[in-house]
Amino acid sequence: MRLKIYLISYILFLVIFISLTPHVKASDYEIGVEEGNIFIWNCHVCDNNKLDDILGEGWDNEGFFEDLEEGTRMKWKIRDTDDDQKIYSSETKDNETVYSLEFAKWKWTTNDNWGDEDKNEEIYLFKDPDDFSDDYIFPEFAPVWIILPMGEYLKNIDLYEGYNIDARVIDSITCVIERGDFDDDKYPKEKIKVVAMYTEQGILKSYKLYIGDHEVILDISLETFITINLLLLSIITAFLYVGIIYFIYKIMKS
Amino acid sequence: MKCLESFKDLWIRYTVFRIAVVVHICYFIISLICVLTILRDQNDFLIYFNAGGIFYNNINDLYNQENYIWDYRYLPLSAVFFVPFYLLGFDLGFIIFHTLNLLLNILICVLLYKIIKIVRKEDHEQDDKRIILYISLYLVAAPQMFNYILGQINLYITFFMLVALYVFLKYEDLKWNLLGSLVLGLSIVLKPTALLLIPFLIVVNYDLNHKKLIFDFPKSLIRIIGVVFPISLNIIIFLLYPKLWDGFIETNFTGGNPLTLNFSFSITKIILNFCYMYNIPFNQIYVLLFVFGIIGMIGYVVFLFGRYHERDSIIYGFTFGLVITLLVYYDSWNHHLLNLTPLLIILIFILPRKSEITNKYIKKGFFFFNFFDLAFMGLWFLTMLWFPYNFASTIFLVLIFYGLSKHSLSTEDKNFNNKHINKVKRGYV
């Protein structure tokens, strides 16, 4: 009898719980960066000869890779963001709504003094993922800036089959492009793999382009500043790990 | 009714048990609320739910990862299990799934109690207080909350593994061995965590004292047939839908998934994270095979030459198998520790009460996995930009591996004062 009462109470609890549960819908897409944000990237590895061979000589003519060389840095300062701009889409042959990001750009340089910006640029992402062309490949294989939530947005785009989106731990894109799969079957001259990771703002944090068995020929990462929090965390982490190792040492010795 | 009486009795007699039950129910309710509200679009159950739906509607699309927020990586037959939840709808499906997880935890506790009663050495306290203490610690473990909040299926694996273990320990007959291994096979179908336990099912041991190889062929064969049969049913699915095989291989071994940085504490992943950070060329399969070659080989060799009582050897085998899995596979997460900690509890009761191995390795690892691993996972998120290595649990896993190996190869008499074995010897059972 008591068991019956427990069961009935539990079912009642569940029914009430379901009816009261607010069905929170996934939030709409949003732009994670704000006006005034500054981003600086470092290029650690850039094998220009191999990149010329594999991607063609014009790979660094424009966009994020413009004049890219090993040991250089590039800076963006966000001027404006807009989530309701219209631009022409060659896919739909119509004006479509886009998210846009306008920024001042300091090109890849070895100079420590940034001075005035080299130019202003604007980049776009379609508001409706269906407005991208089929089997879409991003200009730099992975976007420099992406809409949030990244995983949901990218999974709704009809991307080229080699894309793999992982938003489990760190928002990241892995893209494997087979030989001759873009630019009218001309490039790449050999299979490439790109692994890109993003910040919580949707900005490219790390970009690596591999050939063969993960031989890196391009490595770019976002510059991080050592804050007091980071310093404290480093010390705490170091203490914890040293503590564990000491603890193990004591165990083994005893 | 007897169960309720027993529960009431435990509730009255043990404060620690009361606290554990209350804490566990809090985990259950908080995670239920979280998944149905704020984590509605970010949980593992959603993947199982979608996999069930895809299996039901269009099986060829099962490994098309565009259908999931995170990759679906299990064997195709695993998705069959999730079809009923899909048919119930997300809310009701999750509530039933979540309630089943709670029931499984109760059953795991009962099985733990029963197994410990069989294997406990006589130099341990003969009342139930210490068993209840460890079961309570298992119930309040931090990975429990993580497992609930993700809507994971680790408890099914633990449950099936313990059922198999109980059957192997309790019954000698071949038909029971077949049943136990069938149950283990079922757990592998559901999630391949227990895959590396298979070689440990073979009843083989080299007696170093008498220089003699002991090999129980019929029992080994029956066990292997039993465990392989449910897994082999997937071959039928792969043959019927060849596209699934490519998807399965790519998702698990060659795709982008093994590449990205994460907080997995497996040695393989730590090496891959290191290669990623320092641009060292690598092939993830070779790294996996290299680590497996070393850890797996040591584990199997130690097991082969280990000095165990025949009955207990399966427990050591299961523990070796799981520790090897956690150290070798790409993704070893905090909630996977729920598969290992019950085995550690059993080991604590098999080893002598004042065992150095228990105190130095097993207990330390057990408490770390139960309460501290999650904190290191959090720390990883804060330091991953410059130090993406979550190796605290790795250290404790290696310590347990070392402790087990040391104990296995030691010459001390492991048959002594085991109550059950003594009864068997005296013909009481």
Boltz contact constraints between the chains, C-beta under 6 A:
constraints:
  - contact:
      token1: [A, 14]
      token2: [B, 95]
      max_distance: 6.0
  - contact:
      token1: [A, 18]
      token2: [B, 91]
      max_distance: 6.0
  - contact:
      token1: [A, 21]
      token2: [B, 36]
      max_distance: 6.0
  - contact:
      token1: [A, 24]
      token2: [B, 37]
      max_distance: 6.0
  - contact:
      token1: [A, 24]
      token2: [B, 40]
      max_distance: 6.0
  - contact:
      token1: [A, 26]
      token2: [B, 41]
      max_distance: 6.0
  - contact:
      token1: [A, 151]
      token2: [B, 69]
      max_distance: 6.0
  - contact:
      token1: [A, 155]
      token2: [B, 66]
      max_distance: 6.0
  - contact:
      token1: [A, 164]
      token2: [B, 255]
      max_distance: 6.0
  - contact:
      token1: [A, 164]
      token2: [B, 256]
      max_distance: 6.0
  - contact:
      token1: [A, 166]
      token2: [B, 260]
      max_distance: 6.0
  - contact:
      token1: [A, 168]
      token2: [B, 70]
      max_distance: 6.0
  - contact:
      token1: [A, 169]
      token2: [B, 262]
      max_distance: 6.0
  - contact:
      token1: [A, 170]
      token2: [B, 261]
      max_distance: 6.0
  - contact:
      token1: [A, 172]
      token2: [B, 260]
      max_distance: 6.0
  - contact:
      token1: [A, 174]
      token2: [B, 256]
      max_distance: 6.0
  - contact:
      token1: [A, 174]
      token2: [B, 259]
      max_distance: 6.0
  - contact:
      token1: [A, 195]
      token2: [B, 259]
      max_distance: 6.0
  - contact:
      token1: [A, 213]
      token2: [B, 281]
      max_distance: 6.0
  - contact:
      token1: [A, 213]
      token2: [B, 283]
      max_distance: 6.0
  - contact:
      token1: [A, 214]
      token2: [B, 281]
      max_distance: 6.0
  - contact:
      token1: [A, 214]
      token2: [B, 282]
      max_distance: 6.0
  - contact:
      token1: [A, 215]
      token2: [B, 281]
      max_distance: 6.0
  - contact:
      token1: [A, 216]
      token2: [B, 279]
      max_distance: 6.0
  - contact:
      token1: [A, 219]
      token2: [B, 279]
      max_distance: 6.0
  - contact:
      token1: [A, 224]
      token2: [B, 385]
      max_distance: 6.0
  - contact:
      token1: [A, 233]
      token2: [B, 382]
      max_distance: 6.0
  - contact:
      token1: [A, 233]
      token2: [B, 383]
      max_distance: 6.0
  - contact:
      token1: [A, 237]
      token2: [B, 379]
      max_distance: 6.0
  - contact:
      token1: [A, 237]
      token2: [B, 383]
      max_distance: 6.0
  - contact:
      token1: [A, 244]
      token2: [B, 392]
      max_distance: 6.0
  - contact:
      token1: [A, 244]
      token2: [B, 395]
      max_distance: 6.0
  - contact:
      token1: [A, 251]
      token2: [B, 360]
      max_distance: 6.0
